[in-house]
């Protein structure tokens, strides 16, 4: 695990993505996977081809060049995603945050979020930074199955579950649009550095947009 900063900033996910591409290009024959995070880069490597000491030595000059080079961000895309705020935890989130349900929706949908990392499951985009007034720890008991399209929050992040999967975040609503399709290129419309804005919709529009209640 390469820890590249103590705190994330707006450009760091893009810079980490560039570093991942550089490492993959130079050391790809010994690597099995690269997983960028908000402030880190996790490397999985083939133990039959290298070891920790050799890999560390090979990484050092790559990281030094990366730290010294100038970086200009590309123009990020804005994705406006419709959300039906009817999640199972919506009222509990309001109670825990000591605000009204309408305030939860207004705070959550009232700002843009940046894609800081993609992981956990294919197409699962970690979005930040959530308003501090909505910050809650993960649920003490994770759900065995969270429906695809579920919008959720935990700590200072928010995300949409792209597939049905286990999950321990608080569910605020549902997005009717698929956010991962392995038959498409790219399979996930969200990439590091993109921005996301949530648009509240009612159940009628949710169904008309392809959602299932």
C-alpha positions in Angstrom: 0.0 0.0 0.0 1.4 3.4 -1.1 0.1 6.2 1.2 0.6 9.3 -0.9 -1.0 12.0 1.3 -2.5 12.5 4.7 -5.6 14.3 3.4 -7.3 14.2 0.0 -7.7 17.2 -2.2 -9.5 17.9 -5.5 -6.6 16.9 -7.8 -5.1 14.0 -5.8 -7.4 11.3 -7.2 -6.5 12.3 -10.7 -2.8 12.4 -9.8 -3.0 9.0 -8.2 -4.7 7.7 -11.4 -1.8 9.0 -13.4 0.7 7.3 -11.1 -1.2 4.0 -11.4 -1.0 4.3 -15.2 2.7 5.0 -15.0 3.4 2.1 -12.7 1.3 -0.3 -14.8 3.2 0.8 -17.9 6.6 0.3 -16.3 6.0 -2.6 -13.9 2.9 -4.3 -15.3 4.5 -7.6 -15.9 4.9 -8.2 -12.1 1.6 -6.7 -11.0 -1.8 -8.3 -10.8 -3.9 -5.3 -9.8 -3.8 -1.6 -8.9 -6.5 -0.1 -6.7 -6.5 3.7 -6.4 -8.0 5.3 -3.2 -8.6 8.8 -2.0 -5.0 9.2 -0.7 -3.4 5.8 -1.5 -2.6 3.2 -4.1 -2.8 -0.5 -3.4 -0.6 -2.7 -5.4 -1.1 -6.5 -5.8 1.9 -8.2 -7.2 3.0 -11.7 -8.4 5.2 -13.3 -5.7 6.7 -15.6 -8.3 8.1 -12.6 -10.2 9.1 -10.1 -7.5 9.2 -9.5 -3.8 8.5 -6.5 -1.6 12.1 -5.3 -1.6 12.6 -5.5 -5.4 9.2 -3.8 -6.0 9.9 -1.0 -3.5 13.2 -0.3 -5.3 11.6 -0.2 -8.7 8.8 2.1 -7.4 11.1 4.7 -5.8 12.2 6.5 -9.0 8.7 6.3 -10.5 7.1 8.0 -7.4 9.9 10.6 -7.2 9.2 11.6 -10.9 5.5 11.7 -10.2 6.0 13.9 -7.1 8.1 16.4 -9.0 6.1 16.7 -12.3 3.6 19.5 -12.9 0.0 18.4 -13.1 -2.9 20.2 -14.9 -6.3 18.7 -14.3 -8.5 17.9 -17.3 -12.0 19.4 -17.5 -14.1 17.1 -15.3 -17.5 15.9 -16.5 -20.7 16.6 -14.5 -23.2 13.7 -14.1 -26.7 14.6 -13.0 -28.2 11.5 -11.5 -31.9 11.3 -10.6 -32.6 10.0 -7.1 -35.9 9.0 -5.5 -35.2 9.8 -1.8 -37.3 7.0 -0.3 -34.5 4.8 1.3 -35.0 2.5 4.2 -32.8 4.5 6.4 -33.9 8.0 5.5 -36.0 8.7 8.6 -33.4 7.1 10.8 -30.7 9.3 9.3 -32.8 12.3 10.0 -33.3 11.2 13.6 -29.6 10.5 14.2 -28.6 13.8 12.6 -31.3 15.7 14.6 -32.8 17.3 11.5 -35.9 16.9 9.4 -36.2 14.5 6.5 -36.5 17.4 4.0 -33.3 18.8 5.4 -31.5 15.5 4.8 -32.6 15.5 1.2 -31.7 19.2 0.7 -28.3 18.8 2.3 -27.4 15.7 0.3 -28.7 17.0 -3.1 -27.5 20.6 -2.5 -23.9 20.1 -3.6 -21.7 18.4 -6.2 -19.5 15.5 -5.3 -16.2 14.3 -6.7 -15.3 10.7 -7.7 -12.4 10.0 -5.5 -12.0 6.2 -5.8 -13.7 3.3 -7.5 -13.6 -0.1 -5.7 -15.3 -2.5 -3.3 -17.4 -3.7 -6.3 -17.2 -3.1 -10.0 -18.4 0.5 -10.7 -18.8 1.4 -7.0 -17.7 5.1 -7.0 -16.8 6.7 -3.7 -18.0 10.3 -3.8 -17.0 13.1 -1.4 -17.2 15.1 0.5 -20.5 14.7 2.3 -21.8 17.6 4.4 -20.6 17.2 8.0 -24.1 17.5 9.2 -24.9 14.1 7.6 -21.8 12.3 8.7 -22.6 9.0 10.4 -20.6 5.9 11.0 -21.5 2.7 9.1 -24.4 0.7 10.3 -23.5 -1.6 13.2 -25.2 -4.5 11.4 -24.5 -4.6 7.6 -27.3 -5.7 5.3 -26.8 -9.1 3.5 -28.4 -7.7 0.3 -28.6 -4.0 -0.8 -30.6 -3.5 -4.1 -28.7 -2.2 -7.2 -29.1 1.5 -7.5 -29.3 2.2 -3.8 -27.9 5.6 -2.8 -26.1 5.5 0.6 -23.9 7.5 3.0 -21.3 6.6 5.5 -18.7 8.8 7.3 -18.1 11.8 4.9 -18.8 9.8 1.7 -21.8 8.9 -0.4 -22.2 6.2 -3.2 -24.6 4.3 -5.3 -24.5 0.5 -5.2 -24.1 -0.5 -8.9 -25.1 -4.2 -8.2 -27.0 -6.0 -5.6 -24.5 -6.7 -2.9 -24.0 -6.8 0.9 -23.5 -3.3 2.4 -23.3 -1.4 5.7 -24.0 2.1 4.6 -27.2 4.1 5.4 -29.7 3.9 2.5 -31.2 7.3 1.5 -32.9 6.4 -1.9 -32.6 4.8 -5.3 -31.2 5.8 -8.7 -33.2 4.4 -11.7 -30.2 4.4 -14.0 -27.7 1.5 -14.2 -24.2 2.6 -13.2 -22.3 -0.5 -14.3 -22.8 -2.5 -17.5 -20.1 -5.0 -18.4 -21.3 -5.1 -22.1 -20.5 -1.4 -22.5 -17.1 0.4 -23.0 -16.4 1.8 -20.5 -18.7 -0.3 -18.3 -18.9 2.5 -15.7 -19.8 6.0 -16.7 -18.1 7.5 -13.7 -14.3 8.0 -13.6 -11.9 9.5 -11.2 -12.2 13.3 -11.1 -15.8 13.4 -12.4 -18.4 15.4 -10.5 -21.8 14.1 -9.5 -25.0 16.0 -8.7 -28.1 14.3 -7.4 -31.5 15.5 -8.6 -34.5 14.6 -6.3 -37.4 12.9 -8.2 -40.7 11.4 -7.2 -41.7 7.8 -7.5 -43.6 8.3 -10.7 -40.5 9.7 -12.5 -38.4 7.0 -10.9 -40.6 4.4 -12.6 -40.7 6.3 -15.9 -36.8 6.4 -15.8 -36.7 2.6 -15.6 -36.6 2.1 -11.8 -38.5 -0.7 -10.0 -40.0 0.0 -6.6 
